Amino acid sequence: MRLEFLKYEIKPQIFKRFPLNWVEIFEREAPIVVEIGFGSGEFLENMAREMQDFNFVGFEMSLTSLWKAQKRFFGSGLSNVKVILGDGRFCLRELFPPNSVRKVVTNFPCPWSKKKHEKRRIIVESFFQTLGNVLEFGGEFEIATDERWYAEEVVRKVRKLWYLEVSRFSLNPERKFRTRYEMKWLSEGRKIHAISVRKVGNFEVERLLEGEESMPHRLVKKAEADVNRLEGLKNRVFKEGKKLFVIKEIFRKSDGNDRVIKVIAKDGEIQQSYFVDILDKGDRYLVKLDETTIPYRTPSVKFSVFRIAEEMMKKMG
Ligand SMILES: C[S@@+](CC[C@H](N)C(=O)[O-])C[C@H]1O[C@@H](n2cnc3c(N)ncnc32)[C@H](O)[C@@H]1O
């Protein structure tokens, strides 16, 4: 099978500068529309085809969805759409500069109705703050859901914010394109609630990635380090301020002293799993991110590399 259709995906983790330069990525300047959780991608495809003068960016957590959507875009010969695997809440904040997005769309987001899953919802406070930052002044967030309580929660939350306002709340609206889930819910006789929210003020957000993000690494003199100390650190949680990581596993490479360490790091809502390499370089060890699993170089990820190097240097006994 020809794999040319995979050209629509971008992997922001491998970029050096944040937020991303979207003019370079699309090779043209145009207003940006973002869809979070595009599922099979029919809505994104329809929008991109109908609005050729806009650039579209879709976020999804499912790799299968990413494949399906790209096949559609390729079939339609689109050149104004890109997709990214990742949490749309994190990506929207980290990948776009302030006042740069014309519209954000979310169709039938997973409602996560249980109280214990509340933090997984798209509509958490930090997401609204991100909208207040990245949307252009007057730019809109459009959300459709079949869950009445969820729609009401959006309205209740937005009404408390000075930088966003509810501009429309409609029941079973006529929509130009319908999504897969929308068709399913309509066929079951469920009602569709559509809400539009407009940006009316600018909210300053703190980004985790900003400017040049180089690859964190440390060189440790062998005479001052003991690589075997790492064995005792499995399942240890390291915390410093908001930074947090845990060492999940330590693997020894069959040849020599090299180690590969599996780490999970958490920065607020984003959790990343990756490897840190300890490489024998003669009289030194090089501690660095493993290049097969490049995470976003967030504060917790950098902290993990530096702290692992420090732990190797701690005196024994
Ligand atoms: C119920 S489906 C709806 C799919 C599509 N929008 C539709 O209407 O047919 C929700 C989708 O959102 C994706 N999703 C959930 N949370 C997400 C997040 N934080 N960022 C990006 N995608 C997310 C899921 O993988 C899933 O494909």
The ligand as a MOL file (V3000), in Angstrom:
LIG
                    3D

  0  0  0     0  0            999 V3000
M  V30 BEGIN CTAB
M  V30 COUNTS 27 29 0 0 0
M  V30 BEGIN ATOM
M  V30 1 C -16.9300 10.4730 21.0420 0
M  V30 2 S -15.6280 10.6190 19.9040 0 CHG=1
M  V30 3 C -16.2320 11.8090 18.7370 0
M  V30 4 C -15.4980 11.7540 17.4280 0
M  V30 5 C -15.9560 12.7630 16.3590 0
M  V30 6 N -15.7110 14.1320 16.7680 0
M  V30 7 C -17.4010 12.5690 16.0210 0
M  V30 8 O -18.2020 13.4470 16.3920 0
M  V30 9 O -17.7320 11.5540 15.3790 0 CHG=-1
M  V30 10 C -14.4450 11.5820 20.8370 0
M  V30 11 C -13.0530 11.5680 20.2010 0
M  V30 12 O -12.2380 12.4940 20.8970 0
M  V30 13 C -10.9450 11.9480 21.0750 0
M  V30 14 N -10.3920 12.6230 22.2600 0
M  V30 15 C -10.7890 12.4990 23.5450 0
M  V30 16 N -10.1080 13.3220 24.3500 0
M  V30 17 C -9.2430 14.0100 23.5390 0
M  V30 18 C -8.2530 14.9980 23.7710 0
M  V30 19 N -8.0160 15.4630 25.0110 0
M  V30 20 N -7.5340 15.4570 22.7200 0
M  V30 21 C -7.7540 14.9630 21.4650 0
M  V30 22 N -8.6920 14.0310 21.1920 0
M  V30 23 C -9.4220 13.5590 22.2090 0
M  V30 24 C -11.1680 10.4630 21.2250 0
M  V30 25 O -10.0200 9.7160 20.8460 0
M  V30 26 C -12.3430 10.2330 20.2740 0
M  V30 27 O -11.9090 9.8850 18.9730 0
M  V30 END ATOM
M  V30 BEGIN BOND
M  V30 1 1 1 2
M  V30 2 1 2 3
M  V30 3 1 2 10
M  V30 4 1 3 4
M  V30 5 1 4 5
M  V30 6 1 5 6
M  V30 7 1 5 7
M  V30 8 2 7 8
M  V30 9 1 7 9
M  V30 10 1 10 11
M  V30 11 1 11 12
M  V30 12 1 11 26
M  V30 13 1 12 13
M  V30 14 1 13 14
M  V30 15 1 13 24
M  V30 16 1 14 15
M  V30 17 1 14 23
M  V30 18 2 15 16
M  V30 19 1 16 17
M  V30 20 1 17 18
M  V30 21 2 17 23
M  V30 22 1 18 19
M  V30 23 2 18 20
M  V30 24 1 20 21
M  V30 25 2 21 22
M  V30 26 1 22 23
M  V30 27 1 24 25
M  V30 28 1 24 26
M  V30 29 1 26 27
M  V30 END BOND
M  V30 END CTAB
M  END
